[in-house]
Amino acid sequence: CSGQYEQFSLVFTIASFMNNFLTLPNGFLFDRFGTTVARLFGISLYTTGTLMIAFVTPAASNLLFAAMSLLAVGGILFLITNMQ
Protein backbone atom coordinates (compact mmCIF):
# COMPACT_ATOMS: atom_id res chain seq x y z
CA CYS A 1 0.00 0.00 0.00
CA SER A 2 2.84 2.44 0.66
CA GLY A 3 4.15 2.04 -2.90
CA GLN A 4 0.68 2.74 -4.23
CA TYR A 5 0.39 5.78 -1.97
CA GLU A 6 3.71 7.13 -3.24
CA GLN A 7 2.62 6.58 -6.84
CA PHE A 8 -0.66 8.48 -6.28
CA SER A 9 1.25 11.27 -4.57
CA LEU A 10 3.55 11.54 -7.59
CA VAL A 11 0.54 11.61 -9.94
CA PHE A 12 -0.96 14.46 -7.90
CA THR A 13 2.33 16.38 -7.84
CA ILE A 14 2.83 16.15 -11.59
CA ALA A 15 -0.81 17.09 -12.32
CA SER A 16 -0.55 20.11 -10.02
CA PHE A 17 2.70 21.19 -11.67
CA MET A 18 1.20 20.86 -15.15
CA ASN A 19 -1.84 22.85 -14.03
CA ASN A 20 0.35 25.72 -12.85
CA PHE A 21 2.81 25.48 -15.73
CA LEU A 22 0.16 25.63 -18.44
CA THR A 23 -1.78 28.55 -16.95
CA LEU A 24 0.12 31.12 -19.03
CA PRO A 25 -0.41 29.34 -22.39
CA ASN A 26 -4.07 28.81 -21.48
CA GLY A 27 -4.43 32.51 -20.72
CA PHE A 28 -2.84 33.38 -24.05
CA LEU A 29 -5.23 31.01 -25.82
CA PHE A 30 -8.19 32.55 -24.01
CA ASP A 31 -7.16 36.14 -24.78
CA ARG A 32 -6.12 35.52 -28.36
CA PHE A 33 -8.92 33.27 -29.63
CA GLY A 34 -11.80 33.99 -27.29
CA THR A 35 -14.14 32.12 -25.03
CA THR A 36 -15.54 29.60 -27.48
CA VAL A 37 -12.20 28.27 -28.66
CA ALA A 38 -10.84 28.14 -25.11
CA ARG A 39 -13.92 26.26 -23.89
CA LEU A 40 -13.76 23.77 -26.73
CA PHE A 41 -10.06 23.19 -26.05
CA GLY A 42 -10.72 22.78 -22.31
CA ILE A 43 -13.58 20.39 -22.94
CA SER A 44 -11.49 18.31 -25.33
CA LEU A 45 -8.64 18.10 -22.79
CA TYR A 46 -11.05 17.14 -20.01
CA THR A 47 -12.83 14.55 -22.15
CA THR A 48 -9.55 13.01 -23.26
CA GLY A 49 -8.40 12.77 -19.63
CA THR A 50 -11.69 11.17 -18.60
CA LEU A 51 -11.49 8.60 -21.39
CA MET A 52 -7.90 7.81 -20.47
CA ILE A 53 -8.94 7.15 -16.86
CA ALA A 54 -11.73 4.90 -18.11
CA PHE A 55 -9.21 2.69 -19.90
CA VAL A 56 -6.54 2.53 -17.20
CA THR A 57 -5.64 -0.98 -16.13
CA PRO A 58 -3.14 -2.10 -13.51
CA ALA A 59 -0.72 -2.95 -16.31
CA ALA A 60 -1.07 0.52 -17.85
CA SER A 61 -1.12 2.53 -14.65
CA ASN A 62 1.38 5.04 -16.04
CA LEU A 63 -1.51 6.40 -18.09
CA LEU A 64 -2.73 8.08 -14.90
CA PHE A 65 0.04 10.68 -15.14
CA ALA A 66 -1.19 12.01 -18.48
CA ALA A 67 -4.86 11.54 -17.64
CA MET A 68 -4.77 13.51 -14.40
CA SER A 69 -2.70 16.25 -16.01
CA LEU A 70 -5.26 16.58 -18.80
CA LEU A 71 -8.10 16.64 -16.26
CA ALA A 72 -6.42 19.35 -14.22
CA VAL A 73 -5.50 21.58 -17.15
CA GLY A 74 -8.80 21.12 -18.98
CA GLY A 75 -10.83 21.59 -15.83
CA ILE A 76 -9.13 24.83 -14.80
CA LEU A 77 -9.41 26.20 -18.34
CA PHE A 78 -13.11 25.40 -18.42
CA LEU A 79 -13.54 26.96 -14.96
CA ILE A 80 -11.75 30.14 -16.01
CA THR A 81 -13.87 30.51 -19.15
CA ASN A 82 -17.02 30.22 -17.03
CA MET A 83 -15.93 33.04 -14.68
CA GLN A 84 -16.60 35.98 -16.94
Protein Blocks (a to p, Z undefined) as FASTA:
>chain_A
ZZmmmmmmmmmmmmmmmmmmmmmmmmmmmmmnojklmmmmmmmmmmmmmmmmmmpcfklm
mmmmmmmmmmmmmmmmmmmmmmZZ
